[in-house]
Amino acid sequence: MSAREDMLARVRAALADGAAPPPVARSYRTADRLDEGAGEALEALLELLVERLVDYRALVRRSPTAEVAAAVVAALGERGARRVVVPRASSRPASTTWGPASSWSATTRR
């Protein structure tokens, strides 16, 4: 018997007479909605995420939902990006300044 077979036999023996695991609780949020009072908890969670990202020396930009596209474009421009691939469902927002037309090449992929 190989070491692998021996180890698997031991695991099987240990699990053979054990009880079934308890059911997994599925009480987590499954939709984009916040319960009353959850706004403060969400803000605290976002602050924790930002702190941890900064610990990893990540540049964090926070913006309202309506300004996310402009923030992404600004970040890409600062990094010297000249080509961008966007999902087919996305579209280039009219309010966003993408720079000179010759400097950007937007490619749509499925």
N, C-alpha and C positions, 0 to 999 in steps of 0.2 A: 504494500500500500504506500502510495506517495505521500509526501507531507501535505499536499493539497487535499487529497482524498481523506487523509486523517483529520485535517482541520474541518472540512465540510461535514464529516461524520460526527464530530464533536458538536458542531453547531446544530445539526439536525437533532441529535440526541437531547441537547439542552432545550430545544424548542418543542420537542415532541409532546411533552406532558404539561406544557404551559397553557395558561388561559389565553383566550383570544384577546387581542389588544382592544382597549376601549374605543368607542366611535370617536371620530375626529369632529370637534366642534366647528361648525360652519357659520358662525355668527358674525363674520367680518363683513365689512361694507362691500357690496357688489355693484353699486351704481354711483354716479357722480352727483351725490347729494350729501349735504351736511345736516346732521341732526342739530336741534337747537343747542347752542352752547359749544358746538364742535369747532366753531371758527377760531376760538382762542387756542384750542388744542392743535388745530392745523397750523396755526401761526407758530406755535412753539415747536412743532415738528419740523417746519420749514427752517426755522432758526437753527435747530440742531443739525439739519442737513447742511446748511450753509457753513456752520462752524467746522463740521467734519471735512467738507470739501476744501475749505481754506487751509485746514491742517495738511492736506495733500498738495497744497500750493496751486489749487485750481482757481481760476478767475471766475467769480460768480457774478452774474448780472441778474438783477431782479427787475421785472417789468410787468405791467398789467397785460392781461391776455390780448387786448387789442394792439399792443405794441411789440409783441413777441417777434413778428416777422422783421420789423425794423431793427430790433436788437440783434437778431441773428445775422442780418445783412451787415450791420455795423461791425460785429465781431469777425465775420468772414473777411470784410474789407481790411480790417486792421491786421489780420493774419496774412494778407496778400493772396487770398483765394481768387482765382480767376475762372474756375469752373465749378459748378454746383449741380448735384443731382438731386432732384426733388421727386417725391411720389406723384403718381399720375393724378391723384385726387387733389393735390395741392395746386395752388395757382399763385403767380407772382402778384402780390397786392399792389394795386395802383398807387397807393399812398407811400410806397417805399421807394427811396432813391437807391437805385442799384449802380449808379455811376454811369460812365459813358457806355453806350451800347456795345462798342467794340471790345470793351474790357471784360465782359461777362459772357459766359457760354453756359446757359441753363439746359440741362439734359433731363428729360423725363423718362423714367424707367418704370416697368410694372413691378 
